[in-house]
Amino acid sequence: MSPEERQAKIEAYLQKVEFASLEELAHHVGASVSTVRRDVAGLEGGKRVRRTHGGARSLQPAKSDEFVFNVRDTHQVAEKDAIGQACAALIEPGQNVIIDSGTTCFHVAQQLGDKVAQIITNSLPVANHFSGSTRHEVHLSGGVIYPRLGTLVGPHAVETFARMHADVAVLSGSGISPEGIYNSHALIVEIQRAMMRGAAKVIFCLDHGKFGRRSTFFLCDFTGVDVIVTDAGAPPDLVTELRAKGLEVIVAPSAPRPPG
């Protein structure tokens, strides 16, 4: 692949996801990090992208809304509500909770009410949800704002969770297979791993559409995972296989259909 072709591919990818690490870009174009760093510098000279700490972001209008938080939050809404209720029921009053930036985790946050004392998050929607409350202490991580995902990313976000401890971490992902859990964004994977290390109990909330799906980046195997919460549409064979590995898998019941 020529430098021009590689740079065009990098630019197109950044227009889709807006923000990516050098490692993620290198994986996408099949080149070394040092090569991608030079490509990004060239694109920055043309004012098409901007270099950030360890990555790059697009300066061009987005061509896809695939990763936009508000758009993703309109998908599988009933399932996410059911998962949110089932996950919130697992959290004891007074516990401190880390909440990931996924849309399903936002539905968990909406169901927590006053039962938790402290919220630790890198999610702008989650922080905003609790911002008017006098009953919650909200810790928002540092980092670079990733507007389309509504989250904070980068080394400062990772550092926040490396220094914090919580009773429970609530996370989501882009896919789950018998081998483990995946995410589409390398920048978020690093943060999620720090979240997992800082929590006594780790819960993953994944709707049925994530089951059997392997996304770009492998997040973790099941060694550090305590509970998977999903909805009634999850494939029974994979649910059984995960339970056979010793995982607690909770299948949230479907919401009753309104009469009529």
Buried (B, 14 or more C-beta within 10 A) or exposed (E): EEEEEBBBBBBEBBBBBBBBBBBBBBBBBEBEEEBBBBBBEBBBEEEBBBBBEBBBBBBEEBEEEEBBBEEBBEEBEEBBBBBBBBBBEBBEEEBBBBBBBBBBBBBBBBBBEEBBBBBBBBBBBBBEBBEEEEEBEBBBBEBBBBBBBBBBBBBBBBBBBBEBEBBBBBBBBBBBBEEBBBBBBBBBBBBBBBBBEBBEBBBBBBBBBBBBEBBBBBBBEBEEBBBBBBBEBBEEEBBEBBEEEEBEBBBBEEEEEEEE
